[in-house]
């Protein structure tokens, strides 16, 4: 598809969202597993189902509602994605760039990406919240592959500060104010939807991975391309497959629910302290 046509699709999606919320918004949050309760604190909510947005993607994950929610959190205007998209759903990586480019076109300058992940590092345990400092992309995710859209960014772009240092410091400061500390670590991306073998986990640990998951990377890389600052927070919801037998993911929702209050309070405190 011609890049001009692709940009028009993004613009149509953004124009539809703007017609519903009535103004641009510069702060976005992608709600991972266990963060749905954050929406309980949002005031003056406007909900926009993905299926109503021209040219947008449709979430196929049953636990993901599949909608944008716009409103006020901690006195700041925020747009949340309740439901994200994954490679294992059948989308190509360039399709997975869509949500972030659309958010850019409605004005977003800062995004908080949250996810549930497996704890690879022996010092990480279910319930720990981790600030992602970097990632390992051995899944060869490249959402900006193909014709470059100059409207968003240059063909080649640096990602050495993809997970913004100042935002990471803000997250750690906010957690301390709430009376707990955050882990810091490297997120290793796998394509899924199957979990990793014990041998793969040992390799990931050897390569420096602290957490492993099936999302987030396409979002952060696209944000890096179009100049959106990224804070990524991972909730460790399970041990990796070499630390627990017969892992089937059933524990993920339970751990996420147990940790949801701390996670929600952390996001709210970050917004209170944010001065972007």
Buried (B, 14 or more C-beta within 10 A) or exposed (E): EEEEEBBEBBBBBBBBBBEEBEEBBBBBBBBBBBBBBBBEBBEEEBBBBBEEBEBBBEBBBEEBBBBBBBBBBBEBBBBBBBBBBBBBBEBEBBBBBBBBBBBBBBBBBBBBBBBBBBBBBEEBBBBBBBBBBBBBBBBEBBBBEBBBBEBBBEEEBEBEEBBBEEBBEBBBEBBEEEEEEBBBBBBBBBEBEEBBEEEBBBBBBEEEBBBBBBBBBBBBBBBBBBEBBBBBBBBBBBBBBBBEEEBEEEBBBEBBBEBBEBBBBBBBBBBEEBEE
